[in-house]
Each structure stands twice: as structure tokens, then as C-alpha cells.
Amino acid sequence: MKKFECMLMAGGINRIEFHKGQPNYKALIKFQGKSSIEYVLAALKKCKYVKKVVLCGPPLVKGYKAVGSRGYILNAINKCSRHIEGENIFVTMADLPLLRTEMLNAFFEKALGDADFYITFVQDKYFNGHFKKFGKPFNKFRDGKYAHGNLIIFRKSLLHNKELMQKIENFYRVRKSELKLAYLPGKRFWFYYFLNSYLLQRLETDDVATMLEKVFGVKIKVIKLKYPELTLDLDEKKDYELIKEIFASRVNRRK
């Protein structure tokens, strides 16, 4: 059984006021008495596919190696990667408090083959109950509407490709806007994507992966999972309110 070392992104600054007296880091925001990072680490610790966790950010939790870095996120990833052995690096977020071990296991069991990047999508049909209030945008394809999940695997050697890293950095800066993402490779790519995805809805998720492979020059595999929890990180106040509501409902069910 293949095991991975995890790079846990824990340096996200809390720039939006979720509540009074909040901590500076999103990873430390608490739900039902426990911080977000505590929930994430508990899920990772029980996952049979994860053998080590390195915090990419400040030393927020005792007992874990923490590698801090200033600047853009790829600078932090590059520095943190020096403390991870092996060719494949698993990445997830410390502000993903609804993460559970079963979700991680499902991801790793599908992350097979020789792809350079593994990315996660969750279809809108799984956003039921509390998740009907999910406020992040979905990407529309012929095979359904999808939101991206916060589980990634990539080849460590890709970090040495400066041209590729610059492209990824540019994509990361505009990741909140699907159309801005599509515009980065150029006008022709944007027009093709807009026509076939938005107007004609001819593209499937695997088609988009193939298009991105041509842009980045790497092999990409899309992993489709059924867990909307993977999409709900702490970006906006509405995300915080929804997560808090979900935790409260779990407590009420136990009573």
C-alpha cells in the first residue's frame, strides 16, 4: 500500500471577521471547542495512506514540523517540500474542519496511475441538507456541475520547472473566477472554453483536464468524490456560519 507525506497548508491569515476575538490564523478558528486544524490533523492521523504531516506555515500545533515562508503560496510550498521525502506530495488545508478520514481514504483509493497532478471535484447532486446553503460557485460541464475539493497530489519534481510554477501561480491568483482562469492561457482558449462550457455545455470534466494538460504540459487526473465537506474551507463569513451550523446540528443529533 502506497503511503504519502502530507503538506498541510496552515498559514492562511484570517482577514474576514467571523466573530469577535477571532485568532489571526484561519486554522485556529474553533468549532465546538476545537480548532479547525485539530479536526484536520485528527482525520489525517487515522488515515492509513498518510505517514507524515508537515505544517506549511507557523508552528500552530506542538509535535509537528512547521515550515514558515513569506510571499506567494508557491514560495511556501517550495520551501516546505524540502522537508518531505518521496516524489509525490499530498496537499490539503488546515481550514477544512469538516474533513474526515473516510474522505481521505476515498481520495487515495482513486489516486491511481502515473498522473503528475490529481485534483478533486464534487458534483452538485451531493450538496444536500445543510449544504444547499453552499455559496461557492460551481463549474458547469456536460456531465454536471462541480465544485473543486481541497485534496491534491502532485509530483515534487514539478517544483523545479519555473515556467510551470509561474503559470500555476497566475492560476492561483484568479482561482475564484472561472472565466479569469480560462483567460490566462490566451484569448483562443478563453473563447473555446466559454463557447463549449457556458453556451453549448459540451465539455466534460475530463475534457477540461485534457485542455489543462496542454496548457501546463503535465498529466492531470480528476478525482470525483461525493463529499461536499471537501469544498467548504474558510474563505468567507458565510462559510464560517455554515460550518458552525453543521457542527451544531451534529451535537443536537447526539442529544
C-alpha positions as a printed Julia matrix, in Angstrom:
255×3 Matrix{Float64}:
   0.0    0.0     0.0
   1.42   3.36   -1.06
   1.72   5.99    1.66
   2.08   9.74    1.31
   3.61  12.61    3.22
   1.18  15.47    3.69
   1.86  19.16    3.28
  -0.8   20.83    5.41
  -1.35  24.45    4.36
  -1.72  26.26    7.67
  -0.57  29.82    7.03
  -3.85  31.32    5.84
  -4.49  34.66    7.56
  -7.98  35.39    8.86
  -8.75  38.64    7.0
 -12.54  38.48    7.41
 -14.21  38.97   10.78
 -16.05  35.75   11.52
 -16.55  36.59   15.17
 -15.12  38.91   17.83
 -11.83  37.88   19.41
 -11.0   35.59   16.5
  -7.44  34.25   16.05
  -5.12  35.56   13.34
  -4.94  32.22   11.51
  -7.94  30.51    9.94
  -6.56  27.15   11.09
  -7.12  28.21   14.72
 -10.78  29.19   14.38
 -12.78  26.98   16.75
 -15.91  24.92   16.3
 -17.43  23.17   19.3
 -14.31  23.89   21.36
 -11.74  22.55   18.87
  -9.75  24.45   16.27
 -10.08  23.7    12.57
  -6.55  22.33   12.38
  -7.26  19.91   15.22
 -10.12  18.36   13.25
  -7.95  18.09   10.14
  -5.0   16.53   11.98
  -7.31  14.02   13.67
  -8.58  12.89   10.26
  -5.06  12.68    8.83
  -3.76  10.73   11.83
  -6.33   7.97   11.3
  -5.76   7.76    7.54
  -3.81   4.64    6.59
  -2.41   6.34    3.49
  -0.73   9.24    5.35
   2.57   8.57    7.09
   3.74  12.09    7.93
   2.37  15.64    8.19
   4.4   18.82    7.74
   2.75  22.17    8.51
   3.3   24.75    5.78
   3.01  27.8     8.0
   3.73  28.83   11.6
   4.1   26.3    14.46
   0.43  26.2    15.4
   0.42  22.68   16.89
   3.06  21.01   19.06
   4.58  17.79   17.8
   4.5   18.71   14.09
   7.27  20.11   11.93
   6.34  23.61   10.79
   7.97  25.41    7.88
   7.06  29.08    7.59
   7.57  31.19    4.49
   6.58  34.66    3.37
   5.36  35.64   -0.06
   3.15  33.78   -2.51
   1.82  30.34   -1.75
   4.14  28.58   -4.22
   7.15  30.0    -2.39
   5.81  28.43    0.79
   5.15  25.11   -0.97
   8.63  25.07   -2.48
  10.27  25.67    0.89
   8.07  23.17    2.68
   8.71  20.49    0.04
  12.35  20.27    1.15
  11.14  18.62    4.34
   9.07  15.99    2.53
  10.59  12.78    1.19
   9.41  10.93   -1.86
   8.31  12.06   -5.31
   4.58  12.57   -4.67
   3.29  15.19   -2.24
  -0.24  15.23   -0.84
  -1.65  18.69   -0.06
  -4.7   19.72    1.94
  -5.83  22.7     4.01
  -5.86  23.36    7.75
  -9.08  25.4     7.43
 -11.1   22.37    6.31
 -12.66  21.35    9.66
 -15.3   19.0     8.18
 -12.62  16.71    6.77
 -12.98  13.04    7.8
 -10.75  10.01    7.38
 -13.23   8.22    5.11
 -12.97  11.12    2.64
  -9.19  10.87    2.6
  -9.31   7.1     2.07
 -11.74   7.5    -0.83
  -9.42  10.05   -2.45
  -6.27   7.94   -2.14
  -8.01   4.81   -3.38
  -8.83   6.65   -6.62
  -5.47   8.42   -6.95
  -4.0    5.63   -9.06
  -1.87   5.75  -12.19
   1.02   7.97  -13.25
  -0.52  11.45  -13.35
   1.53  14.5   -12.36
  -1.46  16.22  -10.71
  -4.51  14.75   -9.01
  -7.32  17.22   -8.32
 -10.71  16.75   -6.66
 -14.21  17.64   -7.87
 -17.55  17.19   -6.08
 -20.8   17.21   -8.07
 -23.7   19.44   -7.03
 -26.06  16.48   -6.57
 -24.27  15.67   -3.31
 -24.91  19.12   -1.82
 -27.97  18.2     0.23
 -29.27  19.2     3.66
 -27.17  22.0     5.16
 -25.0   22.04    2.04
 -27.86  23.5    -0.01
 -26.66  26.79    1.52
 -23.23  26.32   -0.06
 -22.29  29.7    -1.53
 -19.21  28.98   -3.63
 -19.53  28.8    -7.44
 -19.91  25.57   -9.39
 -18.2   24.87  -12.7
 -20.71  23.79  -15.35
 -19.9   20.84  -17.59
 -21.87  18.44  -19.76
 -21.57  15.73  -17.1
 -22.81  18.03  -14.31
 -21.95  20.97  -12.09
 -18.87  20.61   -9.91
 -17.05  22.43   -7.12
 -13.36  21.8    -6.53
 -12.27  19.93   -3.43
  -9.23  20.72   -1.32
  -7.27  17.5    -1.83
  -4.34  17.47   -4.25
  -1.39  15.24   -5.11
   1.47  16.48   -7.28
   4.94  15.38   -8.31
   7.66  17.08   -6.3
   9.93  17.36   -9.36
   7.45  19.79  -10.96
   8.6   22.46   -8.49
  11.87  22.73  -10.46
  10.01  23.79  -13.61
  10.0   27.6   -13.24
   7.78  28.22  -16.27
   5.17  25.78  -14.98
   5.29  27.23  -11.47
   4.7   30.73  -12.83
   1.64  29.5   -14.74
   0.28  27.82  -11.61
   0.97  30.95   -9.56
  -1.03  33.01  -12.06
  -3.89  30.49  -11.94
  -3.9   30.53   -8.15
  -4.25  34.32   -8.01
  -7.5   34.27  -10.01
  -8.79  30.88   -8.8
 -12.05  32.41   -7.55
 -13.15  33.32  -11.1
 -13.7   30.54  -13.61
 -13.68  32.92  -16.6
 -10.49  34.66  -15.45
  -8.85  31.25  -15.12
  -9.89  30.39  -18.67
  -8.48  33.68  -19.97
  -4.93  33.14  -18.69
  -3.83  30.71  -21.45
  -4.96  33.28  -24.05
  -7.98  34.6   -25.94
  -8.41  31.5   -28.11
  -8.5   29.23  -25.08
 -10.98  31.56  -23.32
 -13.28  31.71  -26.35
 -13.19  27.92  -26.81
 -13.9   27.33  -23.12
 -16.67  29.94  -22.93
 -18.38  28.62  -26.08
 -18.18  24.93  -25.25
 -18.65  25.12  -21.48
 -21.01  28.04  -20.89
 -23.01  28.3   -24.08
 -23.08  24.79  -25.56
 -22.11  22.84  -22.41
 -20.21  20.32  -24.49
 -17.2   19.95  -22.22
 -16.95  17.24  -19.59
 -14.61  17.37  -16.61
 -12.14  15.02  -18.31
 -12.13  17.3   -21.39
 -11.1   20.23  -19.2
  -8.33  18.12  -17.66
  -7.07  17.35  -21.17
  -7.14  21.06  -22.05
  -5.19  21.94  -18.9
  -2.65  19.24  -19.71
  -1.89  21.06  -22.96
  -1.6   24.41  -21.16
   0.68  23.17  -18.37
   2.43  20.31  -20.15
   1.66  17.83  -17.36
  -0.68  14.87  -16.94
  -3.76  15.67  -14.83
  -6.33  13.3   -13.34
  -9.68  14.46  -11.98
 -10.94  12.52   -8.96
 -14.69  12.79   -8.42
 -15.89  12.29   -4.86
 -19.26  12.53   -3.11
 -18.22  14.64   -0.1
 -19.21  18.35   -0.22
 -17.26  18.82    3.02
 -14.09  18.83    0.9
 -15.16  22.07   -0.79
 -16.01  24.03    2.35
 -12.92  25.84    3.59
 -12.94  29.12    5.5
 -12.9   31.8     2.8
 -15.94  33.9     3.65
 -18.1   34.64    6.67
 -20.91  32.58    5.11
 -18.53  29.59    5.06
 -17.89  30.02    8.77
 -21.62  30.3     9.53
 -22.44  27.16    7.52
 -19.68  25.1     9.15
 -20.8   26.28   12.58
 -24.38  25.29   11.73
 -23.28  21.8    10.63
 -21.3   21.22   13.81
 -24.25  22.41   15.93
 -26.6   20.0    14.13
 -24.26  17.11   14.91
 -24.32  17.98   18.6
 -28.11  18.18   18.57
 -28.39  14.73   16.93
 -26.35  13.21   19.78
 -28.75  14.58   22.42
